[in-house]
Every structure is written in C-alpha cells, then in structure tokens.
C-alpha cells in the first residue's frame, strides 16, 4: 500500500497506463496473428489488407511508446517478408 497521497496517485496512474499499453499491444499482436493466419490459408489479397491494418496498429503502439521503435520495425519487416513470400515476390 502506498504511504503518501502522491504514491497513491502514481499507483493509480501506473495501473491506468498499464491497461492502455496492454490494450494497444494486444490489438497489434492480434492483427499480426490474423494476417499470418490469412497468409497460411492462402488468402493473399485479404492478407494484404489486414497487413496494412497490422502495420498501422504497430506504428501507433510504437508512437505511444508501447513498443520500442526497433521492435516495431522488426515486426513489420517480418510480417511483410512473409506476405511477399506468399505472393511470390523476391526478397530485396
């Protein structure tokens, strides 16, 4: 238990921020999983549209500080590499 009013406020704020970060992270990961499942199912057109949403979610999470910017870049790169392999494009 916090001993001071400021510590109690910090605890409440920390909990609120944790929940917001958790939601953003969960949404981004869910979009990536959905995209990957569409790629595995061979639905490349739908996967391309979901990939745009996934990348947008990852970028928003990185902008808020939920993901480190290099982690976000790595996730986007891996996702696009999988999508490009599925469409038959050569990796460049």
CNS distance restraints for C-alpha pairs under 8 A (distance, minus, plus):
assign (resid   1 and name CA) (resid   8 and name CA) 7.93 0.50 0.50
assign (resid   2 and name CA) (resid   7 and name CA) 5.37 0.50 0.50
assign (resid   2 and name CA) (resid   8 and name CA) 5.30 0.50 0.50
assign (resid   2 and name CA) (resid  11 and name CA) 7.75 0.50 0.50
assign (resid   3 and name CA) (resid   7 and name CA) 6.59 0.50 0.50
assign (resid   3 and name CA) (resid   8 and name CA) 7.42 0.50 0.50
assign (resid   4 and name CA) (resid   8 and name CA) 6.29 0.50 0.50
assign (resid   5 and name CA) (resid   9 and name CA) 6.23 0.50 0.50
assign (resid   6 and name CA) (resid  10 and name CA) 6.09 0.50 0.50
assign (resid   7 and name CA) (resid  11 and name CA) 6.11 0.50 0.50
assign (resid   8 and name CA) (resid  12 and name CA) 6.32 0.50 0.50
assign (resid   9 and name CA) (resid  13 and name CA) 6.11 0.50 0.50
assign (resid  10 and name CA) (resid  14 and name CA) 5.94 0.50 0.50
assign (resid  11 and name CA) (resid  15 and name CA) 6.23 0.50 0.50
assign (resid  12 and name CA) (resid  16 and name CA) 6.28 0.50 0.50
assign (resid  13 and name CA) (resid  17 and name CA) 6.14 0.50 0.50
assign (resid  14 and name CA) (resid  18 and name CA) 6.01 0.50 0.50
assign (resid  15 and name CA) (resid  19 and name CA) 6.27 0.50 0.50
assign (resid  16 and name CA) (resid  20 and name CA) 6.37 0.50 0.50
assign (resid  17 and name CA) (resid  21 and name CA) 6.06 0.50 0.50
assign (resid  18 and name CA) (resid  22 and name CA) 5.99 0.50 0.50
assign (resid  19 and name CA) (resid  23 and name CA) 6.21 0.50 0.50
assign (resid  20 and name CA) (resid  24 and name CA) 6.36 0.50 0.50
assign (resid  21 and name CA) (resid  25 and name CA) 6.04 0.50 0.50
assign (resid  21 and name CA) (resid  61 and name CA) 7.90 0.50 0.50
assign (resid  21 and name CA) (resid  66 and name CA) 5.68 0.50 0.50
assign (resid  22 and name CA) (resid  26 and name CA) 5.94 0.50 0.50
assign (resid  23 and name CA) (resid  27 and name CA) 6.11 0.50 0.50
assign (resid  24 and name CA) (resid  28 and name CA) 6.23 0.50 0.50
assign (resid  24 and name CA) (resid  57 and name CA) 7.66 0.50 0.50
assign (resid  24 and name CA) (resid  61 and name CA) 5.89 0.50 0.50
assign (resid  24 and name CA) (resid  66 and name CA) 7.35 0.50 0.50
assign (resid  25 and name CA) (resid  29 and name CA) 6.15 0.50 0.50
assign (resid  25 and name CA) (resid  61 and name CA) 6.65 0.50 0.50
assign (resid  25 and name CA) (resid  66 and name CA) 6.74 0.50 0.50
assign (resid  25 and name CA) (resid  67 and name CA) 7.74 0.50 0.50
assign (resid  26 and name CA) (resid  30 and name CA) 6.01 0.50 0.50
assign (resid  27 and name CA) (resid  31 and name CA) 6.22 0.50 0.50
assign (resid  27 and name CA) (resid  57 and name CA) 7.13 0.50 0.50
assign (resid  28 and name CA) (resid  32 and name CA) 6.36 0.50 0.50
assign (resid  28 and name CA) (resid  54 and name CA) 6.03 0.50 0.50
assign (resid  28 and name CA) (resid  57 and name CA) 5.02 0.50 0.50
assign (resid  28 and name CA) (resid  58 and name CA) 5.42 0.50 0.50
assign (resid  28 and name CA) (resid  61 and name CA) 7.43 0.50 0.50
assign (resid  29 and name CA) (resid  33 and name CA) 6.18 0.50 0.50
assign (resid  29 and name CA) (resid  54 and name CA) 7.93 0.50 0.50
assign (resid  30 and name CA) (resid  34 and name CA) 6.12 0.50 0.50
assign (resid  31 and name CA) (resid  35 and name CA) 6.15 0.50 0.50
assign (resid  31 and name CA) (resid  50 and name CA) 7.01 0.50 0.50
assign (resid  31 and name CA) (resid  51 and name CA) 7.66 0.50 0.50
assign (resid  31 and name CA) (resid  53 and name CA) 7.01 0.50 0.50
assign (resid  31 and name CA) (resid  54 and name CA) 4.85 0.50 0.50
assign (resid  31 and name CA) (resid  57 and name CA) 7.67 0.50 0.50
assign (resid  32 and name CA) (resid  36 and name CA) 6.16 0.50 0.50
assign (resid  32 and name CA) (resid  51 and name CA) 7.16 0.50 0.50
assign (resid  32 and name CA) (resid  54 and name CA) 5.48 0.50 0.50
assign (resid  32 and name CA) (resid  79 and name CA) 7.30 0.50 0.50
assign (resid  33 and name CA) (resid  37 and name CA) 6.10 0.50 0.50
assign (resid  34 and name CA) (resid  38 and name CA) 6.28 0.50 0.50
assign (resid  34 and name CA) (resid  50 and name CA) 7.41 0.50 0.50
assign (resid  35 and name CA) (resid  39 and name CA) 6.28 0.50 0.50
assign (resid  35 and name CA) (resid  47 and name CA) 5.13 0.50 0.50
assign (resid  35 and name CA) (resid  48 and name CA) 7.77 0.50 0.50
assign (resid  35 and name CA) (resid  50 and name CA) 5.48 0.50 0.50
assign (resid  35 and name CA) (resid  51 and name CA) 5.80 0.50 0.50
assign (resid  35 and name CA) (resid  54 and name CA) 7.49 0.50 0.50
assign (resid  36 and name CA) (resid  40 and name CA) 6.23 0.50 0.50
assign (resid  36 and name CA) (resid  47 and name CA) 7.43 0.50 0.50
assign (resid  36 and name CA) (resid  79 and name CA) 7.52 0.50 0.50
assign (resid  36 and name CA) (resid  82 and name CA) 7.80 0.50 0.50
assign (resid  37 and name CA) (resid  41 and name CA) 6.16 0.50 0.50
assign (resid  38 and name CA) (resid  42 and name CA) 6.26 0.50 0.50
assign (resid  38 and name CA) (resid  43 and name CA) 5.30 0.50 0.50
assign (resid  38 and name CA) (resid  44 and name CA) 6.85 0.50 0.50
assign (resid  38 and name CA) (resid  46 and name CA) 6.96 0.50 0.50
assign (resid  38 and name CA) (resid  47 and name CA) 5.30 0.50 0.50
assign (resid  39 and name CA) (resid  43 and name CA) 5.82 0.50 0.50
assign (resid  39 and name CA) (resid  44 and name CA) 5.74 0.50 0.50
assign (resid  39 and name CA) (resid  47 and name CA) 5.83 0.50 0.50
assign (resid  39 and name CA) (resid  82 and name CA) 7.65 0.50 0.50
assign (resid  39 and name CA) (resid  83 and name CA) 6.59 0.50 0.50
assign (resid  39 and name CA) (resid  86 and name CA) 6.62 0.50 0.50
assign (resid  42 and name CA) (resid  86 and name CA) 7.56 0.50 0.50
assign (resid  43 and name CA) (resid  47 and name CA) 6.09 0.50 0.50
assign (resid  44 and name CA) (resid  48 and name CA) 6.10 0.50 0.50
assign (resid  44 and name CA) (resid  83 and name CA) 7.40 0.50 0.50
assign (resid  44 and name CA) (resid  86 and name CA) 6.94 0.50 0.50
assign (resid  44 and name CA) (resid  87 and name CA) 6.64 0.50 0.50
assign (resid  45 and name CA) (resid  49 and name CA) 6.74 0.50 0.50
assign (resid  46 and name CA) (resid  50 and name CA) 6.26 0.50 0.50
assign (resid  47 and name CA) (resid  51 and name CA) 5.87 0.50 0.50
assign (resid  47 and name CA) (resid  83 and name CA) 7.45 0.50 0.50
assign (resid  48 and name CA) (resid  52 and name CA) 6.57 0.50 0.50
assign (resid  48 and name CA) (resid  83 and name CA) 7.23 0.50 0.50
assign (resid  49 and name CA) (resid  53 and name CA) 6.81 0.50 0.50
assign (resid  50 and name CA) (resid  54 and name CA) 6.10 0.50 0.50
assign (resid  51 and name CA) (resid  55 and name CA) 6.01 0.50 0.50
assign (resid  51 and name CA) (resid  79 and name CA) 7.49 0.50 0.50
assign (resid  51 and name CA) (resid  80 and name CA) 7.63 0.50 0.50
assign (resid  52 and name CA) (resid  56 and name CA) 6.15 0.50 0.50
assign (resid  53 and name CA) (resid  57 and name CA) 6.15 0.50 0.50
assign (resid  54 and name CA) (resid  58 and name CA) 6.17 0.50 0.50
assign (resid  55 and name CA) (resid  59 and name CA) 6.08 0.50 0.50
assign (resid  55 and name CA) (resid  76 and name CA) 6.09 0.50 0.50
assign (resid  56 and name CA) (resid  60 and name CA) 6.17 0.50 0.50
assign (resid  57 and name CA) (resid  61 and name CA) 6.18 0.50 0.50
assign (resid  58 and name CA) (resid  62 and name CA) 6.14 0.50 0.50
assign (resid  58 and name CA) (resid  67 and name CA) 7.83 0.50 0.50
assign (resid  58 and name CA) (resid  72 and name CA) 5.99 0.50 0.50
assign (resid  58 and name CA) (resid  75 and name CA) 7.97 0.50 0.50
assign (resid  58 and name CA) (resid  76 and name CA) 7.56 0.50 0.50
assign (resid  59 and name CA) (resid  63 and name CA) 6.08 0.50 0.50
assign (resid  59 and name CA) (resid  72 and name CA) 6.77 0.50 0.50
assign (resid  60 and name CA) (resid  64 and name CA) 6.32 0.50 0.50
assign (resid  61 and name CA) (resid  65 and name CA) 6.30 0.50 0.50
assign (resid  61 and name CA) (resid  66 and name CA) 5.13 0.50 0.50
assign (resid  61 and name CA) (resid  67 and name CA) 5.94 0.50 0.50
assign (resid  62 and name CA) (resid  66 and name CA) 5.53 0.50 0.50
assign (resid  62 and name CA) (resid  67 and name CA) 4.60 0.50 0.50
assign (resid  62 and name CA) (resid  68 and name CA) 5.92 0.50 0.50
assign (resid  62 and name CA) (resid  69 and name CA) 5.59 0.50 0.50
assign (resid  62 and name CA) (resid  72 and name CA) 6.23 0.50 0.50
assign (resid  63 and name CA) (resid  67 and name CA) 7.98 0.50 0.50
assign (resid  63 and name CA) (resid  69 and name CA) 7.85 0.50 0.50
assign (resid  67 and name CA) (resid  71 and name CA) 6.22 0.50 0.50
assign (resid  67 and name CA) (resid  72 and name CA) 6.13 0.50 0.50
assign (resid  68 and name CA) (resid  72 and name CA) 6.31 0.50 0.50
assign (resid  69 and name CA) (resid  73 and name CA) 6.20 0.50 0.50
assign (resid  70 and name CA) (resid  74 and name CA) 6.07 0.50 0.50
assign (resid  71 and name CA) (resid  75 and name CA) 6.17 0.50 0.50
assign (resid  72 and name CA) (resid  76 and name CA) 6.19 0.50 0.50
assign (resid  73 and name CA) (resid  77 and name CA) 6.04 0.50 0.50
assign (resid  74 and name CA) (resid  78 and name CA) 6.15 0.50 0.50
assign (resid  75 and name CA) (resid  79 and name CA) 6.18 0.50 0.50
assign (resid  76 and name CA) (resid  80 and name CA) 6.12 0.50 0.50
assign (resid  77 and name CA) (resid  81 and name CA) 6.01 0.50 0.50
assign (resid  78 and name CA) (resid  82 and name CA) 6.31 0.50 0.50
assign (resid  79 and name CA) (resid  83 and name CA) 6.29 0.50 0.50
assign (resid  80 and name CA) (resid  84 and name CA) 5.94 0.50 0.50
assign (resid  81 and name CA) (resid  85 and name CA) 6.14 0.50 0.50
assign (resid  81 and name CA) (resid  91 and name CA) 7.19 0.50 0.50
assign (resid  82 and name CA) (resid  86 and name CA) 6.24 0.50 0.50
assign (resid  83 and name CA) (resid  87 and name CA) 6.31 0.50 0.50
assign (resid  84 and name CA) (resid  88 and name CA) 6.08 0.50 0.50
assign (resid  84 and name CA) (resid  89 and name CA) 5.17 0.50 0.50
assign (resid  84 and name CA) (resid  90 and name CA) 7.23 0.50 0.50
assign (resid  84 and name CA) (resid  91 and name CA) 7.28 0.50 0.50
assign (resid  85 and name CA) (resid  89 and name CA) 5.88 0.50 0.50
assign (resid  85 and name CA) (resid  90 and name CA) 7.09 0.50 0.50
assign (resid  85 and name CA) (resid  91 and name CA) 7.54 0.50 0.50
